[in-house]
């Protein structure tokens, strides 16, 4: 059965109890520097422009916000955008000869540990990749915030 908008009616009542018991997410992670792990990367198209982009899902490791997510998108609309993406990939330890090789190498970005900076201006937030965490920093990443 569908509604007037063509959406199928799905009975979600079996999840009512779990939904009510689930904790509510606090406000966004505040601006600052964070140690993160790359949880997911995918190549997609920007909703508004249709331009290709690399979508990053980053999981915060710092204790105050552990498990919370940050997102970064590298939209590829200009040569300058491609240069920024190349720098981000290099910081993650992924050096490619051709951007067309990215799809086949996405899995190499998973679980990479990074230091990022989140900055908000007006209603827009951006996440910038600063650098990859060194091995000796990984042991303390979950125990000490990097402010």
The first five atom37 places (N, CA, C, CB, O) and aatype in JSON, in Angstrom:
{
  "aatype": [20, 20, 20, 20, 20, 20, 20, 20, 20, 20, 20, 20, 20, 20, 20, 20, 20, 20, 20, 20, 20, 20, 20, 20, 20, 20, 20, 20, 20, 20, 20, 20, 20, 20, 20, 20, 20, 20, 20, 20, 20, 20, 20, 20, 20, 20, 20, 20, 20, 20, 20, 20, 20, 20, 20, 20, 20, 20, 20, 20, 20, 20, 20, 20, 20, 20, 20, 20, 20, 20, 20, 20, 20, 20, 20, 20, 20, 20, 20, 20, 20, 20, 20, 20, 20, 20, 20, 20, 20, 20, 20, 20, 20, 20, 20, 20, 20, 20, 20, 20, 20, 20, 20, 20, 20, 20, 20, 20, 20, 20, 20, 20, 20, 20, 20, 20, 20, 20, 20, 20, 20, 20, 20, 20, 20, 20, 20, 20, 20, 20, 20, 20, 20, 20, 20, 20, 20, 20, 20, 20, 20, 20, 20, 20, 20, 20, 20],
  "atom_mask": [
    [1, 1, 1, 1, 1],
    [1, 1, 1, 1, 1],
    [1, 1, 1, 1, 1],
    [1, 1, 1, 1, 1],
    [1, 1, 1, 1, 1],
    [1, 1, 1, 1, 1],
    [1, 1, 1, 1, 1],
    [1, 1, 1, 1, 1],
    [1, 1, 1, 1, 1],
    [1, 1, 1, 1, 1],
    [1, 1, 1, 1, 1],
    [1, 1, 1, 1, 1],
    [1, 1, 1, 1, 1],
    [1, 1, 1, 1, 1],
    [1, 1, 1, 1, 1],
    [1, 1, 1, 1, 1],
    [1, 1, 1, 1, 1],
    [1, 1, 1, 1, 1],
    [1, 1, 1, 1, 1],
    [1, 1, 1, 1, 1],
    [1, 1, 1, 1, 1],
    [1, 1, 1, 1, 1],
    [1, 1, 1, 1, 1],
    [1, 1, 1, 1, 1],
    [1, 1, 1, 1, 1],
    [1, 1, 1, 1, 1],
    [1, 1, 1, 1, 1],
    [1, 1, 1, 1, 1],
    [1, 1, 1, 1, 1],
    [1, 1, 1, 1, 1],
    [1, 1, 1, 1, 1],
    [1, 1, 1, 1, 1],
    [1, 1, 1, 1, 1],
    [1, 1, 1, 1, 1],
    [1, 1, 1, 1, 1],
    [1, 1, 1, 1, 1],
    [1, 1, 1, 1, 1],
    [1, 1, 1, 1, 1],
    [1, 1, 1, 1, 1],
    [1, 1, 1, 1, 1],
    [1, 1, 1, 1, 1],
    [1, 1, 1, 1, 1],
    [1, 1, 1, 1, 1],
    [1, 1, 1, 1, 1],
    [1, 1, 1, 1, 1],
    [1, 1, 1, 1, 1],
    [1, 1, 1, 1, 1],
    [1, 1, 1, 1, 1],
    [1, 1, 1, 1, 1],
    [1, 1, 1, 1, 1],
    [1, 1, 1, 1, 1],
    [1, 1, 1, 1, 1],
    [1, 1, 1, 1, 1],
    [1, 1, 1, 1, 1],
    [1, 1, 1, 1, 1],
    [1, 1, 1, 1, 1],
    [1, 1, 1, 1, 1],
    [1, 1, 1, 1, 1],
    [1, 1, 1, 1, 1],
    [1, 1, 1, 1, 1],
    [1, 1, 1, 1, 1],
    [1, 1, 1, 1, 1],
    [1, 1, 1, 1, 1],
    [1, 1, 1, 1, 1],
    [1, 1, 1, 1, 1],
    [1, 1, 1, 1, 1],
    [1, 1, 1, 1, 1],
    [1, 1, 1, 1, 1],
    [1, 1, 1, 1, 1],
    [1, 1, 1, 1, 1],
    [1, 1, 1, 1, 1],
    [1, 1, 1, 1, 1],
    [1, 1, 1, 1, 1],
    [1, 1, 1, 1, 1],
    [1, 1, 1, 1, 1],
    [1, 1, 1, 1, 1],
    [1, 1, 1, 1, 1],
    [1, 1, 1, 1, 1],
    [1, 1, 1, 1, 1],
    [1, 1, 1, 1, 1],
    [1, 1, 1, 1, 1],
    [1, 1, 1, 1, 1],
    [1, 1, 1, 1, 1],
    [1, 1, 1, 1, 1],
    [1, 1, 1, 1, 1],
    [1, 1, 1, 1, 1],
    [1, 1, 1, 1, 1],
    [1, 1, 1, 1, 1],
    [1, 1, 1, 1, 1],
    [1, 1, 1, 1, 1],
    [1, 1, 1, 1, 1],
    [1, 1, 1, 1, 1],
    [1, 1, 1, 1, 1],
    [1, 1, 1, 1, 1],
    [1, 1, 1, 1, 1],
    [1, 1, 1, 1, 1],
    [1, 1, 1, 1, 1],
    [1, 1, 1, 1, 1],
    [1, 1, 1, 1, 1],
    [1, 1, 1, 1, 1],
    [1, 1, 1, 1, 1],
    [1, 1, 1, 1, 1],
    [1, 1, 1, 1, 1],
    [1, 1, 1, 1, 1],
    [1, 1, 1, 1, 1],
    [1, 1, 1, 1, 1],
    [1, 1, 1, 1, 1],
    [1, 1, 1, 1, 1],
    [1, 1, 1, 1, 1],
    [1, 1, 1, 1, 1],
    [1, 1, 1, 1, 1],
    [1, 1, 1, 1, 1],
    [1, 1, 1, 1, 1],
    [1, 1, 1, 1, 1],
    [1, 1, 1, 1, 1],
    [1, 1, 1, 1, 1],
    [1, 1, 1, 1, 1],
    [1, 1, 1, 1, 1],
    [1, 1, 1, 1, 1],
    [1, 1, 1, 1, 1],
    [1, 1, 1, 1, 1],
    [1, 1, 1, 1, 1],
    [1, 1, 1, 1, 1],
    [1, 1, 1, 1, 1],
    [1, 1, 1, 1, 1],
    [1, 1, 1, 1, 1],
    [1, 1, 1, 1, 1],
    [1, 1, 1, 1, 1],
    [1, 1, 1, 1, 1],
    [1, 1, 1, 1, 1],
    [1, 1, 1, 1, 1],
    [1, 1, 1, 1, 1],
    [1, 1, 1, 1, 1],
    [1, 1, 1, 1, 1],
    [1, 1, 1, 1, 1],
    [1, 1, 1, 1, 1],
    [1, 1, 1, 1, 1],
    [1, 1, 1, 1, 1],
    [1, 1, 1, 1, 1],
    [1, 1, 1, 1, 1],
    [1, 1, 1, 1, 1],
    [1, 1, 1, 1, 1],
    [1, 1, 1, 1, 1],
    [1, 1, 1, 1, 1],
    [1, 1, 1, 1, 1],
    [1, 1, 1, 1, 1],
    [1, 1, 1, 1, 1]
  ],
  "atom_positions": [
    [[0.85, -1.17, 0.0], [0.0, 0.0, 0.0], [0.9, 1.24, 0.0], [-0.97, -0.01, 1.22], [1.9, 1.29, 0.71]],
    [[0.53, 2.22, -0.79], [1.31, 3.45, -0.87], [0.44, 4.65, -0.52], [1.93, 3.62, -2.27], [-0.78, 4.6, -0.63]],
    [[1.1, 5.74, -0.1], [0.37, 6.97, 0.21], [0.27, 7.83, -1.04], [1.05, 7.75, 1.35], [0.67, 7.41, -2.13]],
    [[-0.27, 9.05, -0.9], [-0.48, 9.94, -2.04], [0.82, 10.39, -2.69], [-1.27, 11.14, -1.61], [0.8, 10.91, -3.81]],
    [[1.95, 10.21, -2.0], [3.26, 10.59, -2.55], [3.98, 9.41, -3.17], [4.13, 11.2, -1.46], [5.1, 9.55, -3.66]],
    [[3.36, 8.25, -3.17], [3.97, 7.06, -3.74], [4.88, 6.32, -2.78], [4.75, 7.43, -4.94], [5.57, 5.39, -3.18]],
    [[4.89, 6.73, -1.49], [5.72, 6.06, -0.49], [4.99, 4.83, 0.04], [6.07, 7.02, 0.67], [3.81, 4.89, 0.37]],
    [[5.71, 3.73, 0.12], [5.13, 2.5, 0.63], [4.91, 2.61, 2.14], [6.02, 1.3, 0.3], [5.78, 3.12, 2.86]],
    [[3.76, 2.13, 2.62], [3.51, 2.12, 4.06], [4.2, 0.9, 4.66], [1.96, 2.09, 4.37], [3.95, -0.23, 4.25]],
    [[5.08, 1.14, 5.62], [5.81, 0.09, 6.31], [5.49, 0.2, 7.8], [7.35, 0.19, 6.05], [5.61, 1.28, 8.38]],
    [[5.1, -0.9, 8.41], [4.78, -0.92, 9.84], [6.08, -0.97, 10.64], [3.87, -2.13, 10.19], [6.82, -1.95, 10.59]],
    [[6.35, 0.1, 11.36], [7.57, 0.2, 12.16], [7.31, -0.04, 13.64], [8.21, 1.56, 11.97], [8.22, 0.14, 14.46]],
    [[6.11, -0.44, 14.01], [5.74, -0.56, 15.42], [6.6, -1.55, 16.18], [4.3, -0.96, 15.53], [6.75, -1.43, 17.4]],
    [[7.18, -2.53, 15.49], [8.04, -3.5, 16.18], [9.28, -2.85, 16.77], [8.45, -4.6, 15.23], [9.93, -3.43, 17.65]],
    [[9.63, -1.65, 16.31], [10.82, -0.96, 16.79], [10.5, 0.14, 17.81], [11.56, -0.36, 15.63], [11.42, 0.8, 18.29]],
    [[9.23, 0.34, 18.16], [8.83, 1.42, 19.05], [9.56, 1.38, 20.39], [7.35, 1.36, 19.29], [10.02, 2.42, 20.86]],
    [[9.67, 0.21, 21.0], [10.3, 0.1, 22.32], [11.79, 0.44, 22.25], [10.1, -1.31, 22.89], [12.29, 1.19, 23.08]],
    [[12.48, -0.1, 21.27], [13.92, 0.17, 21.11], [14.14, 1.64, 20.79], [14.52, -0.71, 20.0], [15.1, 2.25, 21.27]],
    [[13.26, 2.21, 19.99], [13.39, 3.62, 19.63], [13.24, 4.51, 20.86], [12.35, 4.0, 18.57], [14.0, 5.46, 21.04]],
    [[12.25, 4.2, 21.69], [12.01, 4.98, 22.9], [13.17, 4.87, 23.88], [10.72, 4.53, 23.57], [13.48, 5.84, 24.58]],
    [[13.82, 3.7, 23.94], [14.91, 3.47, 24.89], [16.26, 3.98, 24.39], [15.02, 2.0, 25.2], [17.19, 4.14, 25.19]],
    [[16.38, 4.24, 23.1], [17.66, 4.68, 22.53], [18.03, 6.06, 23.05], [17.6, 4.68, 20.98], [17.17, 6.94, 23.13]],
    [[19.32, 6.27, 23.4], [19.74, 7.6, 23.87], [19.65, 8.61, 22.74], [21.18, 7.55, 24.45], [19.87, 8.28, 21.57]],
    [[19.33, 9.84, 23.1], [19.3, 10.89, 22.11], [20.71, 11.41, 21.89], [18.36, 12.03, 22.54], [21.5, 11.54, 22.82]],
    [[21.01, 11.71, 20.65], [22.32, 12.25, 20.29], [22.41, 13.68, 20.79], [22.56, 12.18, 18.75], [21.49, 14.48, 20.56]],
    [[23.49, 14.03, 21.46], [23.7, 15.4, 21.89], [23.99, 16.26, 20.66], [24.86, 15.49, 22.92], [23.96, 15.78, 19.53]],
    [[24.28, 17.53, 20.91], [24.61, 18.42, 19.82], [25.85, 17.93, 19.07], [24.84, 19.84, 20.34], [26.53, 17.0, 19.51]],
    [[26.1, 18.56, 17.95], [27.24, 18.19, 17.12], [28.55, 18.25, 17.91], [27.33, 19.1, 15.9], [28.63, 18.91, 18.95]],
    [[29.54, 17.55, 17.42], [30.88, 17.64, 17.97], [31.33, 19.09, 17.78], [31.88, 16.61, 17.29], [31.25, 19.61, 16.66]],
    [[31.81, 19.75, 18.84], [32.2, 21.17, 18.69], [33.44, 21.34, 17.82], [32.45, 21.8, 20.07], [34.17, 20.38, 17.56]],
    [[33.66, 22.54, 17.38], [34.86, 22.85, 16.6], [36.1, 22.5, 17.41], [34.89, 24.34, 16.19], [36.11, 22.65, 18.63]],
    [[37.13, 22.03, 16.73], [38.38, 21.69, 17.39], [39.13, 20.63, 16.61], [38.13, 21.22, 18.8], [38.73, 20.24, 15.51]],
    [[40.24, 20.16, 17.2], [41.05, 19.1, 16.6], [40.66, 17.78, 17.24], [42.57, 19.38, 16.79], [40.42, 17.7, 18.45]],
    [[40.6, 16.74, 16.41], [40.2, 15.41, 16.88], [41.02, 14.33, 16.21], [38.72, 15.17, 16.63], [41.4, 14.44, 15.05]],
    [[41.28, 13.27, 16.99], [41.83, 12.04, 16.43], [40.64, 11.23, 15.95], [42.72, 11.24, 17.47], [39.67, 11.05, 16.68]],
    [[40.73, 10.74, 14.71], [39.62, 9.99, 14.12], [40.14, 8.75, 13.4], [38.82, 10.88, 13.15], [41.33, 8.62, 13.13]],
    [[39.22, 7.85, 13.11], [39.5, 6.68, 12.29], [38.57, 6.75, 11.08], [39.29, 5.35, 13.09], [37.4, 7.09, 11.21]],
    [[39.1, 6.44, 9.9], [38.28, 6.45, 8.7], [37.38, 5.22, 8.74], [39.16, 6.47, 7.39], [37.85, 4.08, 8.66]],
    [[36.09, 5.45, 8.87], [35.1, 4.38, 8.96], [34.6, 3.96, 7.59], [33.93, 4.81, 9.81], [34.38, 2.77, 7.34]],
    [[34.41, 4.93, 6.7], [33.84, 4.64, 5.39], [34.29, 5.7, 4.41], [32.29, 4.58, 5.47], [34.43, 6.88, 4.76]],
    [[34.52, 5.29, 3.17], [34.78, 6.22, 2.07], [34.03, 5.69, 0.85], [36.33, 6.37, 1.79], [33.99, 4.48, 0.61]],
    [[33.45, 6.6, 0.11], [32.74, 6.18, -1.1], [32.77, 7.3, -2.12], [31.28, 5.78, -0.78], [32.82, 8.48, -1.78]],
    [[32.73, 6.91, -3.37], [32.64, 7.87, -4.45], [31.16, 7.99, -4.8], [33.5, 7.43, -5.71], [30.47, 7.0, -5.03]],
    [[30.69, 9.23, -4.82], [29.28, 9.5, -5.08], [29.19, 10.78, -5.91], [28.46, 9.62, -3.75], [30.2, 11.33, -6.34]],
    [[27.97, 11.23, -6.11], [27.74, 12.5, -6.8], [27.08, 13.47, -5.84], [26.87, 12.32, -8.07], [26.2, 13.09, -5.06]],
    [[27.5, 14.72, -5.89], [26.9, 15.76, -5.06], [25.44, 15.93, -5.47], [27.68, 17.12, -5.2], [25.11, 15.96, -6.65]],
    [[24.57, 16.04, -4.46], [23.13, 16.14, -4.74], [22.78, 17.36, -5.58], [22.35, 16.19, -3.45], [21.97, 17.26, -6.5]],
    [[23.36, 18.49, -5.27], [22.95, 19.71, -5.96], [23.62, 19.89, -7.33], [23.26, 20.9, -5.1], [22.96, 20.25, -8.3]],
    [[24.92, 19.64, -7.41], [25.65, 19.89, -8.66], [25.82, 18.66, -9.54], [27.0, 20.46, -8.35], [26.05, 18.78, -10.74]],
    [[25.7, 17.47, -8.95], [25.94, 16.25, -9.72], [27.42, 15.95, -9.93], [25.27, 16.35, -11.05], [27.76, 14.98, -10.6]],
    [[28.29, 16.79, -9.36], [29.74, 16.59, -9.51], [30.17, 15.35, -8.71], [30.52, 17.85, -9.03], [29.59, 15.05, -7.67]],
    [[31.19, 14.64, -9.2], [31.7, 13.51, -8.42], [32.36, 14.0, -7.14], [32.71, 12.68, -9.25], [32.9, 15.11, -7.09]],
    [[32.32, 13.17, -6.11], [32.96, 13.54, -4.84], [33.34, 12.28, -4.08], [32.03, 14.43, -3.98], [32.79, 11.2, -4.29]],
    [[34.31, 12.47, -3.18], [34.69, 11.42, -2.25], [34.08, 11.78, -0.91], [36.26, 11.27, -2.15], [34.36, 12.84, -0.36]],
    [[33.23, 10.89, -0.39], [32.54, 11.11, 0.89], [33.27, 10.32, 1.96], [31.04, 10.7, 0.81], [33.46, 9.11, 1.83]],
    [[33.66, 11.0, 3.03], [34.37, 10.39, 4.15], [33.45, 10.33, 5.36], [35.66, 11.19, 4.49], [32.74, 11.3, 5.65]],
    [[33.44, 9.21, 6.08], [32.81, 9.1, 7.38], [33.93, 8.81, 8.37], [31.69, 7.97, 7.4], [34.63, 7.81, 8.24]],
    [[34.09, 9.69, 9.35], [35.2, 9.63, 10.3], [34.66, 9.43, 11.71], [36.06, 10.93, 10.22], [33.77, 10.16, 12.15]],
    [[35.21, 8.44, 12.41], [34.77, 8.13, 13.78], [35.75, 8.74, 14.77], [34.66, 6.59, 14.0], [36.95, 8.48, 14.71]],
    [[35.23, 9.57, 15.68], [36.07, 10.27, 16.66], [36.61, 9.27, 17.68], [35.27, 11.4, 17.37], [35.87, 8.43, 18.19]],
    [[37.92, 9.37, 17.97], [38.58, 8.51, 18.96], [38.75, 9.2, 20.3], [39.93, 8.07, 18.43], [38.86, 8.53, 21.33]],
    [[38.79, 10.54, 20.33], [39.0, 11.29, 21.57], [37.93, 10.91, 22.59], [38.98, 12.81, 21.3], [36.76, 10.79, 22.24]],
    [[38.31, 10.73, 23.85], [37.38, 10.2, 24.86], [36.11, 11.01, 25.07], [38.09, 10.11, 26.16], [35.05, 10.43, 25.28]],
    [[36.18, 12.33, 25.01], [34.98, 13.14, 25.26], [33.9, 12.95, 24.2], [35.36, 14.6, 25.33], [32.72, 13.15, 24.47]],
    [[34.29, 12.57, 23.0], [33.34, 12.41, 21.9], [33.52, 11.07, 21.19], [33.49, 13.55, 20.91], [33.12, 10.93, 20.03]],
    [[34.11, 10.09, 21.87], [34.41, 8.79, 21.27], [33.16, 8.19, 20.64], [34.99, 7.83, 22.31], [32.09, 8.16, 21.24]],
    [[33.33, 7.71, 19.42], [32.25, 7.06, 18.71], [31.38, 8.0, 17.89], [31.4, 6.34, 19.67], [30.61, 7.54, 17.05]],
    [[31.49, 9.29, 18.13], [30.71, 10.26, 17.35], [31.31, 10.35, 15.95], [30.69, 11.66, 18.04], [32.47, 10.0, 15.74]],
    [[30.53, 10.82, 15.02], [30.95, 10.86, 13.62], [31.14, 12.28, 13.11], [29.93, 10.14, 12.75], [30.43, 13.2, 13.49]],
    [[32.12, 12.41, 12.23], [32.35, 13.63, 11.47], [32.34, 13.23, 10.0], [33.71, 14.34, 11.87], [32.63, 12.09, 9.65]],
    [[31.99, 14.18, 9.13], [31.94, 13.89, 7.7], [32.73, 14.91, 6.93], [30.5, 13.85, 7.2], [32.77, 16.09, 7.28]],
    [[33.37, 14.44, 5.86], [34.11, 15.31, 4.95], [33.75, 14.9, 3.53], [35.65, 15.23, 5.19], [33.64, 13.71, 3.23]],
    [[33.58, 15.88, 2.67], [33.33, 15.62, 1.25], [34.37, 16.35, 0.42], [31.9, 16.06, 0.84], [34.6, 17.55, 0.6]],
    [[35.0, 15.62, -0.49], [35.89, 16.23, -1.47], [35.12, 16.25, -2.8], [37.27, 15.44, -1.6], [35.08, 15.25, -3.5]],
    [[34.53, 17.4, -3.13], [33.81, 17.53, -4.39], [34.82, 17.83, -5.49], [32.72, 18.64, -4.32], [35.73, 18.64, -5.29]],
    [[34.67, 17.19, -6.62], [35.61, 17.37, -7.73], [34.95, 18.17, -8.84], [36.1, 16.0, -8.26], [34.37, 17.6, -9.77]],
    [[35.03, 19.48, -8.75], [34.45, 20.36, -9.76], [35.53, 21.11, -10.53], [33.49, 21.35, -9.11], [35.29, 21.57, -11.65]],
    [[36.74, 21.24, -9.93], [37.81, 22.01, -10.56], [39.13, 21.27, -10.4], [37.91, 23.43, -9.94], [39.24, 20.31, -9.64]],
    [[40.14, 21.73, -11.14], [41.48, 21.17, -11.0], [42.01, 21.4, -9.58], [42.43, 21.79, -12.04], [42.73, 20.57, -9.04]],
    [[41.64, 22.54, -8.99], [42.07, 22.85, -7.62], [41.48, 21.83, -6.64], [41.65, 24.28, -7.23], [42.15, 21.4, -5.7]],
    [[40.22, 21.44, -6.86], [39.6, 20.41, -6.01], [40.37, 19.1, -6.09], [38.14, 20.19, -6.42], [40.57, 18.42, -5.08]],
    [[40.8, 18.73, -7.29], [41.56, 17.49, -7.48], [42.9, 17.58, -6.73], [41.79, 17.21, -8.99], [43.37, 16.59, -6.17]],
    [[43.51, 18.76, -6.73], [44.78, 18.95, -6.02], [44.57, 18.79, -4.51], [45.38, 20.35, -6.34], [45.4, 18.18, -3.83]],
    [[43.45, 19.35, -3.97], [43.16, 19.2, -2.55], [42.93, 17.73, -2.19], [41.93, 20.05, -2.16], [43.4, 17.26, -1.16]],
    [[42.21, 17.02, -3.04], [41.97, 15.61, -2.79], [43.28, 14.83, -2.79], [41.0, 15.03, -3.84], [43.49, 13.95, -1.96]],
    [[44.16, 15.15, -3.72], [45.46, 14.48, -3.79], [46.23, 14.68, -2.49], [46.28, 15.0, -4.99], [46.85, 13.75, -1.98]],
    [[46.2, 15.9, -1.95], [46.88, 16.18, -0.68], [46.27, 15.39, 0.46], [46.82, 17.68, -0.36], [46.98, 14.84, 1.3]],
    [[44.92, 15.32, 0.5], [44.25, 14.55, 1.55], [44.61, 13.08, 1.47], [42.72, 14.73, 1.46], [44.89, 12.45, 2.49]],
    [[44.6, 12.52, 0.27], [44.94, 11.11, 0.1], [46.38, 10.84, 0.51], [44.71, 10.68, -1.35], [46.66, 9.82, 1.15]],
    [[47.29, 11.74, 0.15], [48.7, 11.57, 0.52], [48.86, 11.61, 2.04], [49.57, 12.68, -0.13], [49.64, 10.83, 2.59]],
    [[48.13, 12.49, 2.74], [48.18, 12.54, 4.2], [47.72, 11.22, 4.81], [47.32, 13.69, 4.74], [48.13, 10.86, 5.91]],
    [[46.86, 10.51, 4.08], [46.35, 9.22, 4.55], [47.28, 8.07, 4.16], [44.96, 8.96, 3.98], [47.01, 6.92, 4.5]],
    [[48.35, 8.38, 3.45], [49.29, 7.34, 3.03], [48.93, 6.69, 1.71], [49.36, 6.29, 4.08], [49.48, 5.64, 1.38]],
    [[48.04, 7.29, 0.94], [47.64, 6.74, -0.35], [48.12, 7.66, -1.46], [46.1, 6.56, -0.41], [47.56, 8.73, -1.69]],
    [[49.17, 7.21, -2.16], [49.72, 7.98, -3.28], [49.28, 7.28, -4.57], [51.29, 8.1, -3.19], [49.64, 6.13, -4.82]],
    [[48.52, 7.98, -5.38], [48.02, 7.43, -6.64], [48.67, 8.14, -7.81], [46.48, 7.55, -6.72], [48.95, 9.34, -7.74]],
    [[48.92, 7.4, -8.89], [49.42, 8.03, -10.1], [48.29, 8.7, -10.87], [50.13, 7.01, -11.0], [48.46, 9.76, -11.46]],
    [[47.1, 8.05, -10.84], [45.95, 8.57, -11.56], [44.75, 8.56, -10.62], [45.65, 7.74, -12.85], [44.57, 7.63, -9.84]],
    [[43.92, 9.59, -10.69], [42.73, 9.65, -9.86], [41.76, 8.52, -10.2], [42.03, 11.0, -10.01], [40.99, 8.07, -9.35]],
    [[41.8, 8.07, -11.44], [40.91, 6.97, -11.84], [41.23, 5.67, -11.12], [41.01, 6.76, -13.35], [40.44, 4.73, -11.18]],
    [[42.38, 5.59, -10.43], [42.73, 4.42, -9.63], [42.12, 4.46, -8.23], [44.25, 4.31, -9.52], [42.25, 3.5, -7.47]],
    [[41.46, 5.55, -7.88], [40.94, 5.7, -6.52], [39.92, 4.63, -6.16], [40.31, 7.07, -6.36], [40.01, 4.03, -5.09]],
    [[38.96, 4.37, -7.03], [37.91, 3.4, -6.73], [38.5, 2.06, -6.29], [37.0, 3.19, -7.94], [38.02, 1.45, -5.33]],
    [[39.52, 1.59, -6.98], [40.13, 0.3, -6.67], [40.96, 0.32, -5.39], [40.99, -0.14, -7.82], [41.35, -0.73, -4.9]],
    [[41.22, 1.51, -4.85], [42.07, 1.64, -3.66], [41.35, 2.2, -2.45], [43.23, 2.51, -3.98], [41.99, 2.49, -1.44]],
    [[40.03, 2.36, -2.51], [39.29, 2.93, -1.39], [39.49, 2.16, -0.09], [37.82, 2.98, -1.72], [39.6, 2.76, 0.98]],
    [[39.54, 0.84, -0.18], [39.67, 0.03, 1.04], [40.96, 0.32, 1.8], [39.61, -1.45, 0.69], [41.03, 0.07, 3.0]],
    [[41.98, 0.83, 1.13], [43.24, 1.17, 1.8], [43.09, 2.36, 2.75], [44.31, 1.47, 0.77], [43.94, 2.58, 3.61]],
    [[42.01, 3.12, 2.58], [41.76, 4.28, 3.45], [41.04, 3.88, 4.73], [40.96, 5.32, 2.7], [41.07, 4.63, 5.71]],
    [[40.39, 2.73, 4.74], [39.62, 2.31, 5.9], [40.52, 2.07, 7.1], [38.83, 1.04, 5.58], [41.61, 1.51, 6.97]],
    [[40.06, 2.5, 8.26], [40.76, 2.35, 9.54], [42.03, 3.18, 9.66], [41.1, 0.91, 9.75], [42.76, 3.04, 10.63]],
    [[42.3, 4.04, 8.68], [43.44, 4.95, 8.8], [43.11, 5.94, 9.92], [43.75, 5.69, 7.43], [42.0, 6.48, 9.98]],
    [[44.08, 6.18, 10.8], [43.89, 7.1, 11.93], [44.48, 8.46, 11.56], [44.57, 6.53, 13.22], [45.62, 8.56, 11.11]],
    [[43.66, 9.5, 11.78], [44.03, 10.85, 11.36], [43.8, 11.86, 12.47], [43.23, 11.25, 10.12], [43.07, 11.6, 13.42]],
    [[44.45, 13.01, 12.33], [44.12, 14.19, 13.12], [43.39, 15.12, 12.16], [45.42, 14.88, 13.77], [43.9, 15.43, 11.09]],
    [[42.19, 15.56, 12.56], [41.4, 16.46, 11.73], [41.01, 17.69, 12.54], [40.14, 15.75, 11.19], [41.07, 17.68, 13.77]],
    [[40.62, 18.74, 11.83], [40.11, 19.94, 12.47], [38.71, 20.2, 11.94], [41.03, 21.17, 12.2], [38.49, 20.2, 10.73]],
    [[37.78, 20.4, 12.86], [36.42, 20.78, 12.48], [36.26, 22.27, 12.71], [35.35, 19.96, 13.29], [36.57, 22.78, 13.79]],
    [[35.77, 22.99, 11.68], [35.53, 24.42, 11.77], [34.12, 24.73, 11.25], [36.6, 25.22, 10.96], [33.69, 24.2, 10.23]],
    [[33.42, 25.59, 11.99], [32.07, 25.98, 11.59], [32.04, 27.48, 11.32], [31.05, 25.61, 12.68], [32.57, 28.28, 12.09]],
    [[31.42, 27.84, 10.2], [31.2, 29.24, 9.85], [29.75, 29.37, 9.43], [32.19, 29.74, 8.71], [29.29, 28.71, 8.5]],
    [[29.03, 30.23, 10.13], [27.59, 30.35, 9.95], [26.96, 28.98, 10.2], [27.23, 30.88, 8.51], [27.17, 28.4, 11.26]],
    [[26.19, 28.47, 9.25], [25.57, 27.17, 9.48], [26.33, 26.02, 8.82], [24.15, 27.19, 8.97], [25.86, 24.88, 8.84]],
    [[27.49, 26.3, 8.24], [28.25, 25.28, 7.53], [29.47, 24.84, 8.33], [28.69, 25.81, 6.17], [30.22, 25.66, 8.86]],
    [[29.66, 23.52, 8.41], [30.83, 22.95, 9.07], [31.73, 22.29, 8.02], [30.42, 21.93, 10.15], [31.24, 21.69, 7.07]],
    [[33.02, 22.42, 8.22], [33.99, 21.75, 7.37], [34.95, 20.96, 8.25], [34.77, 22.77, 6.49], [35.26, 21.37, 9.37]],
    [[35.4, 19.84, 7.74], [36.39, 19.01, 8.42], [37.62, 18.95, 7.51], [35.84, 17.57, 8.74], [37.52, 18.62, 6.33]],
    [[38.77, 19.29, 8.09], [40.03, 19.33, 7.34], [40.96, 18.25, 7.86], [40.69, 20.72, 7.45], [41.11, 18.09, 9.07]],
    [[41.57, 17.52, 6.95], [42.54, 16.49, 7.34], [43.88, 17.17, 7.56], [42.65, 15.36, 6.25], [44.43, 17.8, 6.66]],
    [[44.4, 17.05, 8.8], [45.69, 17.66, 9.12], [46.85, 16.72, 8.8], [45.74, 18.05, 10.6], [47.8, 17.08, 8.1]],
    [[46.73, 15.49, 9.33], [47.83, 14.54, 9.14], [47.39, 13.16, 9.63], [49.1, 15.0, 9.89], [46.37, 13.0, 10.28]],
    [[48.21, 12.18, 9.28], [48.0, 10.82, 9.77], [48.63, 10.69, 11.15], [48.59, 9.76, 8.78], [49.7, 11.24, 11.4]],
    [[47.96, 9.95, 12.04], [48.53, 9.69, 13.36], [49.72, 8.74, 13.22], [47.47, 9.09, 14.33], [49.66, 7.77, 12.46]],
    [[50.77, 9.03, 13.95], [51.94, 8.13, 13.97], [51.61, 6.93, 14.85], [53.22, 8.87, 14.48], [50.73, 6.99, 15.71]],
    [[52.33, 5.84, 14.64], [52.12, 4.61, 15.42], [52.23, 4.86, 16.92], [53.13, 3.54, 15.0], [51.45, 4.31, 17.7]],
    [[53.21, 5.68, 17.33], [53.39, 5.93, 18.76], [52.26, 6.77, 19.35], [54.73, 6.61, 19.01], [52.09, 6.79, 20.57]],
    [[51.49, 7.46, 18.51], [50.36, 8.24, 18.98], [49.09, 7.41, 19.11], [50.12, 9.4, 18.05], [48.16, 7.8, 19.82]],
    [[49.05, 6.29, 18.43], [47.83, 5.47, 18.42], [47.48, 4.95, 19.8], [47.98, 4.32, 17.47], [46.3, 4.85, 20.14]],
    [[48.48, 4.62, 20.6], [48.22, 4.09, 21.94], [47.55, 5.13, 22.83], [49.52, 3.62, 22.59], [46.77, 4.77, 23.71]],
    [[47.85, 6.4, 22.61], [47.28, 7.44, 23.46], [46.07, 8.11, 22.82], [48.32, 8.47, 23.78], [45.41, 8.92, 23.47]],
    [[45.77, 7.79, 21.58], [44.68, 8.47, 20.87], [43.35, 8.29, 21.58], [44.58, 7.95, 19.45], [42.54, 9.22, 21.62]],
    [[43.12, 7.13, 22.13], [41.85, 6.89, 22.8], [41.83, 7.41, 24.23], [41.53, 5.42, 22.8], [40.79, 7.38, 24.89]],
    [[42.97, 7.88, 24.73], [43.02, 8.31, 26.13], [43.27, 9.78, 26.35], [44.06, 7.56, 26.83], [43.07, 10.27, 27.47]],
    [[43.71, 10.5, 25.33], [44.06, 11.9, 25.52], [43.53, 12.73, 24.38], [45.57, 12.07, 25.65], [43.85, 12.45, 23.23]],
    [[42.73, 13.74, 24.66], [42.27, 14.61, 23.57], [43.44, 15.38, 22.96], [41.21, 15.58, 24.08], [44.41, 15.69, 23.65]],
    [[43.34, 15.7, 21.69], [44.42, 16.41, 21.02], [44.01, 17.85, 20.73], [44.82, 15.7, 19.71], [43.87, 18.24, 19.57]],
    [[43.81, 18.64, 21.78], [43.38, 20.04, 21.6], [44.55, 20.95, 21.51], [42.49, 20.48, 22.73], [44.38, 22.16, 21.36]]
  ]
}
